[in-house]
Amino acid sequence: MDHGVAYFHAGRGTVGQDAAGLAFQHRQQCAESRRILGTKRNRPDLTEGERTELARFEENYKARCGGR
């Protein structure tokens, strides 16, 4: 999904509404990513592969959500 595209519904002028909807969806996805990160960071028994995946997930989160 291209989050940079706002769709225009013929004759209704809803570009701003659709952009707001995309922004809301983006915030929701970032919130879910934060929840997942918190859960994984709190697990003391991660394997090396899981730690590698966590690091990759954290980098993706930072790139997409400006994460901490």
C-alpha positions in Angstrom: 0.0 0.0 0.0 1.3 3.4 -1.0 0.7 5.7 2.0 1.7 8.7 0.0 -1.4 8.5 -2.3 -4.7 10.1 -1.3 -7.6 9.0 -3.4 -10.2 11.4 -4.8 -13.8 10.1 -4.9 -15.5 11.4 -8.0 -17.5 14.5 -7.3 -17.2 14.4 -3.5 -13.9 16.1 -2.9 -12.8 13.8 -0.1 -9.0 13.9 -0.7 -8.4 15.3 2.8 -10.7 12.8 4.4 -8.8 9.9 2.7 -5.5 11.4 3.7 -6.7 11.7 7.3 -7.8 8.0 7.1 -4.4 7.0 5.9 -2.7 9.0 8.6 -5.0 7.3 11.2 -4.1 3.9 9.8 -0.4 4.7 9.9 -0.7 5.8 13.6 -2.5 2.6 14.4 0.1 0.5 12.7 2.9 2.3 14.6 1.1 1.8 17.9 0.8 -2.0 17.1 4.5 -2.1 16.2 5.3 -0.3 19.6 3.3 -3.0 21.4 5.1 -5.8 19.6 8.5 -4.2 20.3 7.7 -3.8 24.0 6.6 -7.5 24.3 9.7 -8.8 22.5 12.1 -6.5 24.4 10.7 -7.8 27.7 11.4 -11.5 26.8 14.6 -12.6 28.4 14.9 -15.8 26.5 15.3 -14.6 22.9 17.4 -16.8 20.6 20.1 -15.2 18.5 17.8 -15.4 15.5 15.0 -13.7 17.4 17.4 -11.0 18.6 18.4 -10.4 14.9 14.8 -10.2 13.9 14.0 -7.8 16.8 16.9 -5.6 15.6 15.5 -5.6 12.1 12.0 -4.9 13.3 13.3 -2.0 15.4 15.1 -0.5 12.4 11.9 -0.8 10.3 9.9 0.8 13.1 12.3 3.7 13.3 12.2 4.2 9.6 8.4 4.1 9.3 7.3 5.6 12.5 10.2 7.8 13.7 10.5 5.5 16.6 12.4 5.7 19.8 
